[in-house]
Amino acid sequence: MQQAPSQVRPEQGPAPLQKAGAVVETVLNRGLNVRHIRFMALGSAIGTGLFYGSASAIQKAGPAVLLAYIIGGAAVFMVMRALGEMAVRHPVSGSFGQYASRYLGPLAGFVTGWTYVFEMAIVAIADVTAFSIYMGFWFPHVDRWIWILAIIFFLGAMNLLSVKVFGELEFWFSLIKVVAIIGMIVGGAAIIVFGFQAADSTVAPGLGNLVQHGGFFPNGFEGLLASFAVVMFAFGGIETLGITAGEAANPKKVIPQAVNTVPVRVLLFYVLTLGVLMSLFPWNEIGTNGSPFVQIFSGLGIPAAPHILNAVVITAALSAINSDIFGAGRILFGLSRQGHAPAAFGKISRHGVPWMTVVMMAGILLVGVVLNAVIPENVFVLIASIATFATVWVWVMILASHVAMKREIARKGMPASEFPSPWWPAASILTIAFMAMVITILGVFEDTRVALYVGAVWLGLLVIAYRLWVKGNGRRRAELVDETSSLPVVEPSGG
């Protein structure tokens, strides 16, 4: 049974556009194996949002932040299941940008794709700046811009080699981060169980610290709501996993396996880690004297604690920048195939890498060198809130695309998905409502409200850009090949 023709709409245009999905599939090398993608899935949850952002979230909500991470993690899991279902059906590198174009229309695809690129660009600038600050801990007399230039050229070169090199880098970066987190949990648990106590500590470690300093909800329900702006920022970038479908050796196997690890990652990396942390120290003391994770190492009596943590956060920053370059580049590649970005972004090197997108991301990061010199560091708090808006917007578009796809499957009687999203449609509706609440929260609190203004201006500029510059095939829905396997027909046995 041929599935692709059933998806073609009369208004979708000439054959070259209709074959875009096939083109994306054949020109990019499928060099990411199970090991690469599994550790990318693990590592995508560990970054600046956990190592430093968690302290801000704790200050807003107190121990109740554990509930915020559980609720936010459940919502992100539903986003990833929706993305996973679409990625298995249409394993293309343009991922959610192309899904939005296919199921919601070309304008939606254009806005979604470019908003993700915008998100990755500003986050990458913050990440390279963070990397330079971390290196300054060991080399205080070296100018920060030297470290930024060095890491841009190094990671840019690595991404130009092949997607397998990217996968190997992410594997080792993620392995270091995962081992560090597990070490923190085990070490913290040992302190709690055996009653170790740092010499300068005035509070005994124990689970009682979760309720003894103002209660589990010390700042009330409002504090819990306020923490969601930081909590959801911590999960940002997890959708990059869906972009790997176009270069996964066996997307129907590795994408479901990676997506299904999301609940474990949330419980292990956030809930369990922060639960241990707040059991060791009163929540209102966390983050007041540097990173909260330095406190864990210091509590273990490890004199080299700052150096150990610095090595871990440098690894986290390298991993984040590496993923930023990869994710934005592949989305730009997909946009170029749809006529939503310059055709140059669709050029492929002999290694099967869209090299122009890597060069563009390197150029954006070079702008970060200038910004790093002229913009005060506190502006990056604003950048984080803007990134949160962009992230949640992309998640909403993923969910909306998934809803449209499920409705089309039912309407046309197409084969059922091989990796269906659970609890359809109730879970999807509730998740969209939750994401709308997060965007509303950004506007309610003064320190994040400007993100809504910047986000609205950005979306408005994108609509104007689409109307002015996107022509021809770019005004038509993307056509993606449906790779869903047909159910075998079982013939009745005779006699």
N, C-alpha and C positions, 0 to 999 in steps of 0.2 A: 504494500500500500504506500503510495507516495504522499508524503505529508506537505511538502513545500507548496505545491500548487494550491492546496486548500487555504493557505494563508495569504495568497496574493490578492490584493484589492485592486479593482479596476483603476483606481486613481494613482497607483503606485509607480507608474512610469515605465521607462524602457528597461531592457534586460540588464544593462550594466549596473543599474542601481539594485535590481532585484537579486543580483549575485554578490552583493557586497559582503554578506555574511560568509559566503564561501571563500571570497578573496582573503578576508581577514584570517580565516582558518588555515589557509594553505601557505601564506607567506611568512607567518610567524612560526618559529621553531617551537615544537612542543617539548621543551627541555626540562620542565619542572616535574619531578617525581614525587612519590608519596612522602618521602622523608622531607623534602624541601617544603611542601605545602603544609604538612602537619606542623612543622616547627614555625612556619610563618604564621599559622593560626594561633599557636601558643604565644609567640613573641609579639603579635600585634596588640595584645592587651597590656603590654608592659612598656611604659615610656615615661615621659615627663609628667603625664597626668597622674600616674601612680606614685612616682618617687617624690614629687614635690606638690602636685595639685591636691593630693590626698589630705595634706595638712590643712589647706584652705577649706576643703569640704568638711573636715572634722570640726574646725572652728565654727562653721555655720550650723551644723546639726548635732554635734556631740556624738555619743555612741549610736544615736539613731541613724547616722550616716550608713550603718550596715544595712538598714532597710532600704535606703536610697539606692545602694549598689545592687541589692537583690532585685528591686523593682526595675531599675534601669537596665540591669543585665537581662532580665526576662524580656523586656521590650526589644533590646538589641538582638536577642536570640531569635525573636520572631522576624525581625528585619533580615537577619542572615538566613533564616529558613526560606523566606520569600525570595531572596536573592539566589539562594542555592537552587531552588526549584527552577527558576528562570535560567540559571547558568548551566544546569544539566540539560535542559531542553534546547538552549541556544548557547553553546560554549564558544563565545566570541570575545576577543580581547577588549572591545569597546564597552563590554559589560552593561552596567545600568544606564549609561548614556544611550546606548543603542536600544535597550529594552524600553526606555521611556519614549524614544522616537517611534519604535514599532507599535507600541500599545496605547500611547497617549497622544502621539502626534509629533511632527518634526520640531515645533517650537519647544515642546517639553523636553525633547532630547537635547536640543541646543542649550537650553537653560541649565538642565541637569549636568551635562558634561562640563560646561564651562564653569559652573559653580564648584564642582569638585576640583577642577584644575586650580581655581582661585583658592579654595581651601588648602590644597596641598602646597601651593606657592607660599602663602603667608605662614603656614605651619613650618615649612622648610626653612624659611628665613629665621624664624624663632629658634628652630633646632640648631642651625649652624652657629647662631649666636650663643646658644647654650653650650655647644661643644667648645667654643673658644673660651668661655668662662671656666668650664671644667678644666681645660688644659692650663689655664692661668693659675690653677691651684698648685700645679707642679712646676710650672715655668712662669713665675710672676713677672719676669723682666722681658718676656717676649710679647710683642704687640699682638693683640687679638686677631687683627685682620690677616696676619700670616697664617694662623691656624685655619681660618675660614677659607683662604685661598687653597691651602694644602688639601683640605678635606673635599672641597668642590672638585678639584682636578683628580684626586684619587678615586672618589666614588663615581664621578662622571666617566672616567676611563674604565672602571670595572663594569659599569652598565653598558658600555659600548661593545664589550667583548662578546658576551652571549647571555641569554637568559639563564643558562645553567650556572654561570659565574654569580649572577645575582642570587640565585637560589642557594648556592653554597655559602655566600656571605651571610644571608639571612639565617641559614641553618646554624652557623657558629655564633652569630650575634645572639640569636634567640636562646641557644643552649646555655650561654653564659648567664643571660638574664634569668632563665628558668632556674638554674642551679642556685643563683644568688637568692632568689625569692624563697626557694625551698629551704635554703640554709637559714634565712631569717626566721621562717616559721618554726623550724626545728629548734633553733637556738632560743627563740622567744618562749616556746613551749617548755623548754628545759628550765628556763628561769622561773616560769610560773609553777611548774611541778616541784622543783627542788628548792624553791625559795631563795634563789640567788638574788642579791641586791647590790646595786652599785653603791660605792662608798658615799657618794654625794646625794643619794636618793633619800627622800624623807617619807616616801609612800611605799608600802610593801606591795610587790606584784601579786596579782590575783584577779579572778573573774569579777570580784566585787567592785573593781575600779570602773566597771561598765555601768554601775548604777549608783555609786556612792558620791558622786560629785555633781549634784544637781539632778540626778535621775537619768533614765535612758533618753528622755526628751528634754534636755536642759534648756533648749531654746524654743521649745514648743513645736507645733506643727508647721509654723512659719519657717523655722530654721530648717526643717526637713525639706520643705519646698525649695528654699533658697539654695540648698546644696545640690539640687538637680542640675543647675547650670554648670557646676564644676564636674559633677559625676559623669554627665553625658560627654563632656569634653574629653574625659579620660578614656572613654570608649571610642573616640573618633579615630578613624583610619582602619577600623576593623573590616570595613566594606571592601578594602583593597583585596581581600581574599577572593572576592568574586571576580576580580579582574584577571586572576591567574587562570581562569577557565580556558582562555584562548591559547594558553601555552602549557597547559597541563598534559602530561603524557596520557592520562586516562581520566578525564574530568568526571565521568559518571561514577567513578570509584572514589577519587581523592577529594572531590568537593564535598560530597555528603559526609565523609569521615571528618574532614576539617571543621565543617559547620557544626556538627554535633558535639564538638569539644567545647563550644562556647559556654554552656552552663558550668562545666568543670573549671574553665578558666576564671569565670566570675567568682565562683566559690573559693577557689584556691588563691588566686592572685589578689583579690580585693577583700572579700568578706573574711576569709580566714586570716590573711595577713594583717588587716587593720583590726580585726578582733583581738589578735595576739598583741598588737601594738598598744591598743587602748586598755588591755589588761595589765600591761607592764607599767604604763604611765597614765596619770589622770589626763583626760582628753584635753583639758584646757592648758596643759603644759606641752602638748605635742606641737612641734614646729616652731616653738618660740626660741629655740636655740639651735637653728640649722635644720637640716633635713630630718624628718622623723625616723628615717632608717639608720641614721648615724646613732640615734639613741639606742637602737636595738644592739648594735655592735658594741657600743660603749658599755651598755649594761652587761654584756658578756665579759667585760674586762679585756677586750682586744685593743691593744694600744694603737694598732694600725688601722682602726676602724675608718677614719676619714679617707685613708688611701684606698682601702678596699671598696668603699662606696663610690669613690671618685672613678675607679676603674669600671665599676658596674654602670654608672650613669653615662660615662663616655661611650660604653658599648651600646646603651639604650639610645643615645643620641645618634650614633653611627647607623644603627638599625633604622631609626625613624627617617633619617635623611635618605638612606638607601631606598626605603619603601616609598617615600615622597616622590623621588625621581622616577621610580618604576611606575607607580600608580598614575601620576599625572601624565607621564609619557604615553602609556597605553590608552588612556582615555582620549588624549589628543590624537592618537593614531586612529581611533574609532571615529572621532569627529571629522577628521580629514576624509575618511572613506564615505561619510554621509554628506559631504559638501558643506560641513559646518565649521571647518577650519581650513587654512591654506593647504593645498595639495602637498606642499613640501613635507608636512608632518607625516605623510604616508609613505615616505621613502624608506626602503629597507636596506640595511647593510648586508654584506655577504654572510654575516653571522646570524642573519634573521632578526636583527634588532632595528626598531624605528629610530635611527640615529639622530634625526633632526629634533625629535622631541627631547632627547637627552641633552642636546646642545642648548635648546631653549631653556630647559630647567636650570642648567648650569649658568646661563645668562641671568636668569631671575635671581639665583643665589648670589651672583656677583653684585647685583643691586643691593643685596643684604649686607655686603661689605660696606657700602656707602651708608646705608641706613644705620648700621651698627655704630658708625662714627658720629652721626649727626642727630640721631633720635635718642632721647632718654630711655633708659631701660624700662621705666614704668609704663611706657606705651605698649609693651608687649602683653600687659594685662588686658588691654583693649583688644589686641590681636587675638588673644585666646578666646574672648567672648565672641568676636566676629567669626572665628573658626567654629565655635559651637553652633552658631546660627547656620553657617554653611553646611556643617555636618548633618544637623537635624533636617535641614531642607532636603538634602540628598536622600536621607533615609525615608522621608515622607514620599518622595518621588519613586523610590524603590517599591514601597508598599502600594502606592497608587498604580504603578505599572503591573504589579503582581495581581491586584484586584481586577484590572482590565483584562489581563491574560486569562485568569480563571473564568471570568464571565464569557470570554470568547471561546474557551475550550468547551464550556457547557452549551453555548449557543450553537456551535458548529458540530458538536458531537465528536470532537477530536479525541485521540487516545489520552488516557489519564496520565498524569505526570509520573515519572519514575521515582521522584523524590519530592512528594507532595508536602506542602506546609501543613502542620497539624492544626486541629481545632478551627478549620475554615468554616464559615467566614468570621466567627465571633472574635477570635484572637486578633485577626488583622484589623478589624474595626476598632477594637480596644487599643491596639498599638498606635494606630493613626491618631486617636483621641489623646493618647498620652503624649505623643510628639507635639501635638498642637498645644498641650498644656506647658511643655518645656519652652516652646517659643514664647508663649504668653508670660512665663516666669521671667524670661530675659527682659521683658518690657516693664514688669512690675518693680523690679529692684533697680535702684538708681545706678549702681556701679556696672550694670550690664546693659542698661537701656539703650545706650548708643549703638550697640550691636544691631538692634532692630532697624535703626535709621540707616546705618551703613548697608545692611542687608537689603532693605527696600530700594535704596538707590542702586545697588548692584543689579538687582533683578530688573529694575526699570531700564538700566543701561543695556542689559542683555536683550530685552524685548526690542528696544530701538535698533540695536545692532543687527538683530535677526531681520527686522523689516527692511533695513537699508542695504545690507550686504549679502544676505543669503538668497541665492537665486537658483533657478533650475531644479536639479535633482535634490538640492538641499531643502526644498519646500515639500518634498514627498516623504512619506513614512519609510523608515528603513525596512528592508525585507531580510528576515533572518531565516536560515534553514532550520526546520524543526527536526532535531535528531532523536526524538522520542521513539523508542522501539515499539513496534506494533505488537499487540498481544497475539500469541500464536493461536491459530484456529485448530481446535481439537476435533477431529472427525470421529463420529460415533463408530464404535467397533461393530463389525458385522457378526451376526449370529448371536 
